[in-house]
Amino acid sequence: MFYREAGDFKTSYAEDSQTFPIKFDRYRYYAVLVIAFAVVPFVINDYWVNAVFLPFLIYAIAAIGLNILTGYCGQVSLGTGGFMAVGAYACYKLMTSFPEVSILIHVILAGGITAGVGVLFGLPSLRIKGFYLAVATLAAQFFLVWLFNRVPWFYNYSASGQISAPERTVLGVPVTGAETAPWAAYLVCLLFVTASALVARNLTRGMAGRKWMAIRDMDIAAEIIGVDPLKAKLSAFAVSSFFIGIAGALFFSVYLGAVEVGEAFGINKSFLVLFMVIIGGLGSIFGSFAGAAFLVLLPVFLKNLLVGGLGWPTDLAAHLEFIIVGALIIVFLVAEPHGLAQLWRVAKEKLRLWPFPH
């Protein structure tokens, strides 16, 4: 009754293999996109943009990138914060060196530069894996943060060591700087997250995605059947770093406006994005969105409920947040390793059989 595909016939392979083969799913996602682009910008205010929408959209892009590497290709990474810093500083240098170029181009180029850095730090994955690869990417995290702290060229020899985004416009509307309207920043991030999700979805459903998953499931067997581990692993690092670099560029230029690398892109950022992927679901684009939404909304909910509603101290609410996130990670790893995405799939299957779900 609620969720049926009876009568939804396919007459070609292309129709049967499309991203959303069931009409109900297609119409639902079209409706979400229409609301996101045509309704939300007219009703949101500055609080909702800065507290919920911008962090959610930017972290969703970063989670998609990490999910491609860890969830689809099976390569553990703890360097997400460092790669976001590469995107941020690359965007800053491009913005200050080429002020006449559109900020949208700068963000994409920053993602490309981060992809190159990701390939460089992905080379150890050809010889090591598992815990040892995690340690190697963790070393990349600390090295990149140290590099941006110690080399003044990256922050244009600023006395404070911070980088600040110059004011830039898109179609005459400011999207960076103090004059940025909330709806403009929201639409820029929404445009990038929509494009990123579509590209990632098609990549993971195509030949590249099948090679990544073959490497993830059993790299020796994948090599025997003709998958080149070198190309598969390095392409996963490149694509993953590209999305993470875009997230870092948006995090710096559109969301914060000014950052200091140690505070904005420290090891906590790497763990936060990793927790989003674990809670949302490994190997799922939808899980990246679900995990990002959960870990962005949870602090806002606890702050409004405990601090604003019940009058609890702010530090106590923050500690409770850490406890809840840690407990949920343990629960998901033990009871449901595929995270919120799997729970959503199970719920859809039960709706398809309602009122007689098994």
Secondary structure, 3 states (H helix, E strand, C coil): CCCCCCCCCCCCHHHHCCCCCCHHHHHHHHHHHHHHHHCHHHHCCHHHHHHHHHHHHHHHHHHHHHHHHHHHCCCCCCCHHHHHHHHHHHHHHHHHHCCCCCHHHHHHHHHHHHHHHHHHHHHHHHCCCCHHHHHHHHHHHHHHHHHHHHCHHHHCCCCCCCEECCCCEECCEECCCCCCCHHHHHHHHHHHHHHHHHHHHHHHHCHHHHHHHHHHHCHHHHHHCCCCHHHHHHHHHHHHHHHHHHHHHHHHHHHHCEECHHHHCCHHHHHHHHHHHHHHCCCCHHHHHHHHHHHHHHHHHHHHHHHHHCCCCHHHHHHHHHHHHHHHHHHHHHHCCCHHHHHHHHHHHHHHHCCCCC
